[in-house]
Amino acid sequence: MSDYVIRATAAEGQIRAFAAVTRELVETARKKHDTSPVVTAALGRLLTSAAILGTQLKGEEDKLTLKIKGDGPAGAIYAVANSHGEVKGFAENPQVLLHARPDGKLDVGGAIGKGELTIIRDLGLKEPYVGTCELVSGEIAQDLTYYFAVSEQTPSSVSLGVLMNKNNTVAQAGGFMLQLMPGTTDEIAAKLEERILAAPSVTVWLNEGLTPEEILNRLLEDMGLEILEKTEVRFHCGCSREKMEDVLIGLGRHELLDLMVLQETVEVHCDFCNSYYRFSRSELKEIFKRHYRSGDKTTT
């Protein structure tokens, strides 16, 4: 089954709902970055949340960035999504080894530590929308729940999960998000809260073979669930040799000249997909001539 996110409403528009299955997305990220199990879980949760929130983007060039910056050993973790279901991300320190929590689960909160969650929505306006809040647990789902309550005044419930196989590959990954819209009655709010408290972890449902549609049916049974949209999601970076040339040009005229003189080969690394692009001295000279052609007075 390919990864996808569904967007839905319930209770005559009083509830906005999302659910996702992201096993292939998270497993691809694990392979590309060679992440340890606890970092796979942390990055996987952030990628899943980016996939869910990315379905709210409408413009062709719209982009959403999630950043978790804690004082734990994992360092900063990033996830980026666009309106086409393309998601990418990385962890600053992919190989973190921690003992499991007393309940046997991966200690994602310990890997992340204390710090901040930042959400950036670039909607093609003059300035992107940036929202930040402190991390309340480092477990990511709770932090996003807190973020929506504090930064966007939207009562929400977020559940994210990554289940690992014994060989450290990804067995299951996904999540859901439920939000109360303005004007929601106390009766609906109480009923939804009861359902959420009674629900198991999302990986339990995914491991039972439930689809995102079936997960929302479990949560919103007899509340008039209406599926609005299904969006396939996948790991996709979009970097290219041409874009890496732009990175080299961005270093500036003098820095590029220094590289041409001092190094036989220059290697440019993409953090998001862990790809390397190598440029020989002769290629650097061609890039320099194309950009700093006769009469170009650009300096740094």
C-alpha positions in Angstrom: 0.0 0.0 0.0 1.4 3.4 -1.0 1.6 6.1 1.6 -1.1 8.7 1.7 -3.0 11.3 3.8 -6.7 11.7 3.9 -8.4 15.0 4.9 -12.0 14.8 6.3 -14.6 16.6 8.3 -17.1 15.3 10.9 -20.0 16.5 13.1 -21.2 18.8 10.3 -17.9 20.6 10.0 -17.2 21.0 13.7 -14.3 18.6 13.5 -11.4 18.7 11.0 -9.6 15.4 10.7 -6.5 14.0 9.0 -5.0 10.5 9.0 -1.9 9.2 7.3 0.1 6.0 6.6 3.8 6.8 6.0 5.8 3.6 6.3 7.5 3.9 2.9 8.3 7.6 3.5 9.9 6.9 6.8 11.8 3.8 5.7 13.2 5.7 2.7 14.4 8.4 5.1 15.9 5.8 7.3 17.9 4.3 4.4 19.1 7.6 3.1 20.3 8.9 6.4 21.2 5.6 8.1 19.4 6.6 11.2 19.5 4.7 14.5 16.1 3.4 15.7 15.4 6.3 18.1 16.3 8.9 15.4 14.2 7.0 12.9 11.2 7.3 15.2 11.8 11.0 15.8 12.4 11.9 12.2 9.6 9.7 11.1 7.1 11.4 13.4 8.2 14.8 12.1 8.0 13.6 8.5 4.5 12.3 9.1 3.3 15.5 10.7 4.8 17.5 7.7 2.9 15.2 5.3 -0.3 15.8 7.2 0.1 19.6 7.4 1.3 19.7 3.8 -2.1 18.7 2.6 -3.4 22.1 3.7 -1.1 23.9 1.2 -2.8 25.0 -2.0 -0.3 26.9 -4.1 2.0 25.2 -6.5 5.0 26.7 -4.8 3.8 26.6 -1.2 6.1 25.0 1.3 5.9 24.0 4.9 8.9 23.5 7.2 8.9 21.9 10.6 12.0 22.3 12.8 12.6 20.7 16.2 15.6 22.1 17.9 16.4 20.5 21.3 19.3 20.2 23.6 19.3 16.4 23.3 21.8 14.3 21.4 19.8 14.2 18.2 20.3 17.9 17.7 18.0 19.7 15.2 15.5 17.7 13.1 13.9 19.1 10.0 11.0 18.1 7.8 9.8 19.9 4.7 6.6 19.3 2.6 4.9 20.9 -0.4 1.4 20.8 -1.9 2.3 17.9 -4.1 2.7 15.4 -1.3 6.5 15.5 -1.5 8.3 15.3 1.8 11.9 15.4 2.9 13.8 15.7 6.1 16.9 15.0 8.1 18.3 14.8 11.6 21.5 16.7 12.5 22.9 13.7 14.4 21.4 10.5 12.8 23.3 8.0 14.9 22.0 8.4 18.5 21.8 5.3 20.8 19.7 5.5 23.9 18.3 3.0 26.3 14.5 2.3 25.9 12.1 3.9 28.3 10.8 1.9 31.2 7.7 1.0 29.1 9.9 -0.5 26.4 9.3 2.3 23.9 12.0 4.3 22.1 13.0 7.4 24.1 12.3 10.0 21.5 11.9 12.7 24.1 15.3 11.9 25.5 16.9 12.1 22.1 15.3 15.5 21.4 15.5 17.1 24.9 14.3 20.6 25.7 14.0 23.3 23.1 11.7 24.8 20.5 9.3 23.7 17.7 9.1 26.0 14.8 6.6 25.9 11.9 7.2 28.0 8.8 4.6 28.3 6.1 5.9 29.9 2.9 2.7 30.7 0.9 4.3 33.0 -1.7 3.6 36.1 0.2 6.1 38.9 1.0 7.0 37.2 4.3 6.4 33.5 5.4 4.3 32.8 8.4 6.5 31.7 11.3 5.2 30.2 14.6 7.3 28.9 17.5 6.6 27.4 20.8 8.6 25.6 23.5 8.8 21.8 23.5 6.6 20.3 26.3 7.9 16.7 26.0 10.0 16.2 22.9 7.7 13.4 21.9 6.6 15.6 18.9 2.9 14.7 18.9 2.3 16.3 22.3 4.5 19.3 21.2 2.3 19.8 18.1 -0.8 19.5 20.1 0.5 22.3 22.4 1.7 24.4 19.4 -1.8 24.4 17.8 -3.4 25.4 21.2 -1.0 28.2 22.0 0.2 29.5 18.6 -3.0 29.0 16.5 -5.7 28.8 19.2 -7.0 25.6 17.6 -7.8 22.8 20.1 -6.2 19.7 18.5 -5.2 16.1 19.2 -2.1 14.8 17.4 -1.0 11.2 17.4 2.1 10.0 15.6 3.9 6.7 15.7 6.8 4.7 14.2 7.1 1.0 14.9 10.4 -0.7 14.2 11.2 -4.3 13.2 13.8 -6.3 15.1 16.2 -5.7 12.2 15.7 -1.9 12.7 13.7 -1.4 9.5 10.4 0.5 9.7 7.4 -1.8 10.3 4.7 0.8 10.6 4.5 4.6 10.5 1.6 7.1 10.4 -0.6 9.3 12.5 -3.7 11.4 12.8 -4.7 14.9 13.7 -8.2 16.0 14.9 -9.1 19.7 15.4 -12.1 21.4 16.8 -13.4 24.3 14.6 -14.8 27.5 16.1 -18.3 27.0 17.3 -17.9 23.4 18.3 -20.5 22.4 20.9 -19.5 21.1 24.3 -21.3 17.9 23.6 -19.2 17.2 20.4 -16.0 18.2 22.2 -16.6 15.9 25.1 -17.5 13.0 22.9 -14.4 13.4 20.8 -12.2 13.7 23.9 -13.7 10.4 25.2 -12.9 8.7 21.9 -9.3 10.0 21.9 -8.6 8.9 25.5 -9.9 5.4 24.8 -7.8 5.0 21.6 -4.6 3.0 21.6 -1.4 4.3 20.0 -1.7 4.8 16.3 0.9 2.1 15.6 -1.4 -0.5 17.3 -4.1 0.3 14.7 -1.6 0.4 11.8 -0.2 -2.9 12.9 -3.7 -4.4 12.9 -3.9 -3.4 9.3 -6.2 -0.4 9.6 -6.2 2.1 6.8 -6.3 5.9 7.5 -10.0 5.8 6.6 -10.6 3.0 9.1 -8.7 4.9 11.8 -10.9 8.0 11.4 -14.0 5.7 11.4 -12.9 4.3 14.7 -12.4 7.8 16.1 -15.4 9.5 14.6 -17.9 6.7 14.4 -21.5 7.9 14.2 -20.3 11.5 13.9 -20.9 12.0 10.2 -17.4 11.4 8.9 -16.9 12.8 5.4 -13.7 12.1 3.4 -12.8 15.1 1.4 -9.5 14.4 -0.2 -6.8 11.7 -0.5 -3.2 12.7 -1.2 -0.4 10.3 -2.0 2.9 11.2 -0.2 6.5 10.2 -0.7 10.0 11.1 0.1 11.3 13.5 -2.5 14.1 16.0 -2.3 14.3 17.7 -5.6 18.0 18.6 -5.4 20.0 18.4 -8.6 23.5 19.1 -10.0 22.2 22.4 -11.4 20.9 23.5 -8.0 24.3 22.6 -6.4 26.0 24.8 -9.0 23.8 27.6 -7.7 25.1 26.8 -4.2 28.7 27.1 -5.4 27.9 30.4 -7.2 26.3 31.6 -4.0 29.6 31.3 -2.2 30.7 34.4 -4.2 33.4 35.2 -6.8 36.4 35.2 -4.5 35.4 32.0 -2.6 34.8 30.2 -5.9 38.2 31.3 -7.2 39.9 30.0 -4.1 38.2 26.6 -4.5 39.4 26.4 -8.1 43.0 27.1 -7.0 43.2 25.1 -3.9 41.2 21.9 -4.7 41.2 19.4 -7.5 37.6 18.4 -6.6 34.8 20.0 -4.6 32.0 18.0 -3.0 28.6 19.6 -2.2 26.3 17.7 0.1 22.5 17.8 0.3 21.4 17.4 3.9 17.9 16.5 3.0 18.6 13.4 0.9 22.3 12.8 1.9 23.4 13.0 -1.8 26.8 14.2 -2.8 27.7 16.2 -5.9 31.3 16.3 -7.1 32.7 19.1 -9.2 36.2 18.9 -10.8 38.5 21.9 -11.1 37.7 22.1 -14.9 33.9 22.1 -14.1 34.4 24.8 -11.5 36.2 26.9 -14.2 33.2 26.4 -16.5 30.8 27.4 -13.8 32.9 30.5 -13.1 33.1 31.5 -16.7 29.3 31.1 -17.3 28.4 33.1 -14.2 31.1 35.7 -14.0 31.3 36.4 -17.7 33.0 39.4 -19.2 31.7 42.6 -17.7 30.1 40.9 -14.6 31.1 43.0 -11.6 29.5 40.9 -8.9 31.6 40.8 -5.7 31.2 39.6 -2.2 
